[in-house]
Amino acid sequence: MKAVMAKMGRPKLPNTKKKVVSIRISDQLYAQLLAYAEKHNMTTTDVVLRGVETFISRQE
């Protein structure tokens, strides 16, 4: 009889990010994004997410 092994890997969080958004930006804007992210010790994803959240919160 074989023992049943538990799944390995990262545990699921209650608010997982399941959607992927792909955008096209100019080389200049991409360079600015990379520079900002590096200067503020952030990932490019974090910068974009924070920007979207800020934009939406100002619209309400």
Secondary structure by P-SEA (a helix, b strand, c coil): cbbbbcccccccccccccbbbbbbbcaaaaaaaaaaaaaacccaaaaaaaaaaaaaaaac
